[in-house]
Amino acid sequence: MQQVGIIVFKKVKKTFIQKVLILETDLSNNMPDKIEINFIVSGIMGLIMDFISHDLPITTEELYQNIYNLLLKF
């Protein structure tokens, strides 16, 4: 079952990164920006996975607000 979670995580992460790169077309050929986007998406996905598995004991609203606040820093 854990293997399925890893596969889903990777597919969602890849899709999310692709969507960000489409929205930010000027970043699509810039490797440092791709690395930064990958880092940010991995962090967000990690938070969501921890929230789903109850390793992050906060409300959905708190999760959203924390992610939003983190993204404002970029």
Secondary structure, DSSP 4 states (H G I P E B T S, - for coil): -HHHHHHHHHHHHHHHHHHHHHHTGGGTT-HHHHHHHHHHHHHHHHHHHHHHTTSS---HHHHHHHHHHHHHT-
